[in-house]
Structure formats: structure tokens, C-alpha cells
Amino acid sequence: MQKTVLIRNTEIRVTDILELIAKGNSYKQILTELPQLNIGDIMAAAQFCNEIISDLIVEGDHIRLEGRLTLTAKIVNLTKLRQEHPRAYEKWEPAEDDNLKRLFQQGKRINEISEILMRQPGAILSRLRMMGLIKDRQAS
């Protein structure tokens, strides 16, 4: 289950604010686009991320986060990965979900679907699980 961090009594995610900052929006532009926020909310989002990032430990191609929570992740070179799977880590569109469901129901194997949809086999499995088409340990 994916969890998100929201800003106080809003439905606005911290990542929504960070995406706007990353796209080059000024604080004023963010406040215009998201009028339920104030300047303190934007600063709180940045501070939240700063606290997480300052706890990161990078070892080779792995990242470890230690603090109130512990997380270990692998660094991925998207440029290299997208040479083989051009849609890796891109947002799934509704039409793509429909296509995935259709291909799976036609009996296509995970690797075949991966090639057709230009995504990693693990992403195909995760999406099929999320859609309830396969059980947690089932793989085709």
C-alpha cells in the first residue's frame, strides 16, 4: 500500500509541491496554483525532504536511509535502463492499463508484455498485482 505525506488539512501531497518547485515555479506561482497553501507550507515540504535527504547514506549503487525509519534502495541509471525499457518508471495511463489487462488475459507471458509495453518485467508484475489480476506470489 502506497502512503503519501499530505500538507496539514489539505489533500495536497508534499510531492505535489516538490514537483512544482522542480519545474521551476516560484513560491508565488505555487501559491497561485494551490491557494489553500501558505508560504510556511511550502517551506515545511522542503524541510521535510531536507530531513530525509540528510539521513541518506550512499554506498556504491545503494542508498540507505537511517533515522526514525530505515530504508534501503538501489540507485537506478534511468538513461541506461530506458535504452532497454523506454517507458520505465513513467506514469501508467488508463489506456495502457487496459492494454496490459488485455494482453495478460490473452495469455501473453510477462516478458512478452514487457517488450510490447516497453516496461520492465517487474513493473508488469507489480501492475498486474495492483490490478488484482494475479496474487502476491503468482508469476506467469
C-alpha positions in Angstrom: 0.0 0.0 0.0 1.4 3.3 -1.1 1.3 6.1 1.6 1.6 9.8 0.9 2.5 12.7 3.1 -0.1 15.5 3.0 0.2 19.1 4.0 -1.8 19.8 7.1 -5.6 19.8 6.5 -5.4 19.6 2.7 -5.3 16.8 0.1 -2.0 18.3 -1.3 0.9 15.9 -1.2 4.4 17.1 -0.3 5.5 15.6 -3.6 3.0 17.9 -5.4 4.8 20.9 -4.0 8.2 19.4 -4.8 7.2 18.7 -8.4 6.1 22.4 -8.9 9.4 23.5 -7.4 11.4 21.1 -9.7 9.5 22.5 -12.7 10.9 26.0 -11.8 7.7 27.5 -10.3 8.3 30.4 -7.8 6.6 30.4 -4.4 4.2 32.9 -5.7 3.3 30.7 -8.7 2.8 27.7 -6.3 0.5 29.7 -4.0 -1.5 30.9 -7.1 -1.9 27.3 -8.3 -2.6 25.9 -4.8 -4.4 28.7 -2.9 -5.1 26.5 0.1 -1.3 26.7 0.9 0.7 29.4 2.5 4.4 30.1 2.3 5.0 28.1 5.5 3.5 25.0 3.9 6.0 25.2 1.0 8.9 25.7 3.4 7.6 22.7 5.6 7.6 20.5 2.5 11.1 21.5 1.7 12.2 21.0 5.3 10.6 17.5 5.4 12.6 16.4 2.4 15.8 18.0 3.7 15.5 16.0 6.9 15.1 12.8 4.9 17.9 13.6 2.5 20.3 14.5 5.3 19.9 11.0 6.7 20.8 9.3 3.4 23.9 7.1 3.2 25.2 6.3 -0.3 27.3 3.2 -0.7 28.1 2.3 -4.3 24.8 2.0 -6.1 22.7 1.6 -3.0 21.1 4.2 -0.8 20.3 3.6 2.8 18.1 5.9 4.9 18.5 5.6 8.7 16.7 7.6 11.3 13.2 7.2 12.6 12.7 4.8 9.7 15.1 2.6 7.8 15.1 2.2 4.0 17.5 0.6 1.6 17.2 1.3 -2.1 19.2 0.8 -5.3 20.3 3.8 -7.4 19.0 3.3 -11.0 20.5 4.9 -14.1 17.3 5.8 -15.9 19.1 6.7 -19.1 20.7 3.3 -19.4 17.6 1.5 -18.2 15.4 3.3 -20.8 17.6 2.0 -23.6 16.1 -1.4 -23.0 12.7 -0.3 -21.4 11.8 3.1 -22.8 8.7 3.6 -20.5 10.5 2.5 -17.3 9.2 4.5 -14.3 6.8 6.5 -16.3 3.2 7.1 -15.1 0.7 4.4 -16.2 -2.0 5.7 -18.4 -5.6 4.2 -18.3 -5.3 3.0 -21.9 -2.0 1.3 -21.0 -3.7 -0.5 -18.1 -6.4 -1.7 -20.5 -3.8 -2.9 -22.9 -1.9 -4.7 -20.1 -5.1 -6.4 -18.9 -6.0 -7.5 -22.5 -2.5 -8.9 -23.2 -2.5 -10.8 -19.9 -5.9 -12.2 -20.5 -4.8 -13.3 -24.0 -2.2 -15.5 -22.2 0.9 -13.4 -23.1 3.9 -14.1 -20.9 5.3 -11.4 -18.6 8.4 -10.9 -20.8 6.3 -10.6 -23.9 4.1 -8.0 -22.3 7.2 -6.2 -21.0 8.5 -5.9 -24.6 5.2 -4.7 -26.0 4.6 -2.1 -23.3 8.3 -1.2 -23.2 8.4 -1.6 -19.4 10.4 -3.8 -17.0 9.0 -7.3 -16.2 8.9 -6.4 -12.5 6.8 -3.3 -13.3 4.4 -5.6 -15.3 4.1 -8.0 -12.4 3.6 -5.2 -9.9 0.9 -3.6 -12.0 -0.9 -6.9 -12.5 -0.9 -7.5 -8.7 -2.2 -4.0 -8.1 -5.0 -4.6 -10.6 -5.9 -7.8 -8.8 -5.2 -10.0 -11.8 -2.5 -12.1 -10.1 -2.0 -13.0 -6.5 1.1 -11.8 -4.5 3.4 -14.8 -5.3 1.9 -15.8 -8.6 4.0 -15.1 -11.7 3.3 -16.1 -15.3 
